[in-house]
Amino acid sequence: MTLPTMAGGIDRGLLRAWCQAVDEGPFHALAVGERIAFGNLEMHTTLSFAAAVTERVRLASTLTILPMYATDWAAKSLATLDVVSDGRLDLVVGVGGRRHDYDRAERSFAGRHQRLDDQVAELRRIWAGGDVDGLPVGPAPVQSGGPPIFASAMGTKSTARAARWADGNMGFSLAPDTDDHETSIRTVVDAWAAAGRAERPYVSTSFWYSLGDRAAAELDGYARRYLGIFGDEAAVMMASMCSSAGPEATLACIERCQATGMDELYLVPTSPDPDRLSELIDLIT
């Protein structure tokens, strides 16, 4: 379950309520997304809060746009998250697709794919006890060798790159009732095999969902706001593809992802109302 940090209207009380309900609910992980040029809560701070008020669930960064960070700072920040969560961090990394976020982070958009490859290798080296110019960059993560690192690769080229270093891959679907999830899984599995990886990759996906009396309008409005950075025409077109509005459609999308063999599904709410989370729990249990 993803926290509704992109939906707006989140205060301390609501954040605590969502974190604790997820921790007590039928979920494997609690996730937080990242953007800079948007009105969301900052991801690492939110994950730190979640670590403090939960005990059981894994904590997932979905996703850390690693090329926007200085590598040594990321190594320290992420290892700290692993420490304060007692080894519950799952790291999802990618290059993102919004130049605006890179501009606000004062990082170059060019060369981001190679930076990501190099940064993952450096994170693992530091977390294994390696120094930087003779100086340590601690703390040591709780999980041996550091948190598992999953890619958020979309497309054949990026998936092939990720297959060299990732523990698995996480995708995203606008229309999870119609997307060819079998093809997505096969693309990842084939990339891992081509890279000489003996183990099967962990494959997951995610999608936006909406419940309540105005589910369709809420999902459409959320998608348009989130995608608006790509222009009104593109946002309207992509929002029209979103299909998981209402309980029947949401459950059908969940069941389709499960039936195709996805290892995990991250649900992304379009409302901060905790009643919507209660409705979802009732729907899936």
Stockholm file with secondary structure:
# STOCKHOLM 1.0

chainA/1-285         MTLPTMAGGIDRGLLRAWCQAVDEGPFHALAVGERIAFGNLEMHTTLSFAAAVTERVRLASTLTILPMYATDWAAKSLATLDVVSDGRLDLVVGVGGRRHDYDRAERSFAGRHQRLDDQVAELRRIWAGGDVDGLPVGPAPVQSGGPPIFASAMGTKSTARAARWADGNMGFSLAPDTDDHETSIRTVVDAWAAAGRAERPYVSTSFWYSLGDRAAAELDGYARRYLGIFGDEAAVMMASMCSSAGPEATLACIERCQATGMDELYLVPTSPDPDRLSELIDLIT
#=GR chainA/1-285 SS CBCCTTTSCCCHHHHHHHHHHHHHTTCSEEEECCCSSSSSCCHHHHHHHHHHHCSSSEEEEEEEEGGGSCHHHHHHHHHHHHHHTTSCEEEEEECCSCHHHHHHHTCCSTTHHHHHHHHHHHHHHHHTTCCBTTBCCCCCCSSTTSSCEEECCCSHHHHHHHTTTCSEEECCCSCTTTSCHHHHHHHHHHHHHHTTCCSCCEEEEEEEEBCSTTHHHHHHHHHHHHHGGGCHHHHHHHHTTCCCBSHHHHHHHHHHHHHTTCSEEEEEESCCCHHHHHHHHHHHC
#=GC SS_cons         CBCCTTTSCCCHHHHHHHHHHHHHTTCSEEEECCCSSSSSCCHHHHHHHHHHHCSSSEEEEEEEEGGGSCHHHHHHHHHHHHHHTTSCEEEEEECCSCHHHHHHHTCCSTTHHHHHHHHHHHHHHHHTTCCBTTBCCCCCCSSTTSSCEEECCCSHHHHHHHTTTCSEEECCCSCTTTSCHHHHHHHHHHHHHHTTCCSCCEEEEEEEEBCSTTHHHHHHHHHHHHHGGGCHHHHHHHHTTCCCBSHHHHHHHHHHHHHTTCSEEEEEESCCCHHHHHHHHHHHC
//
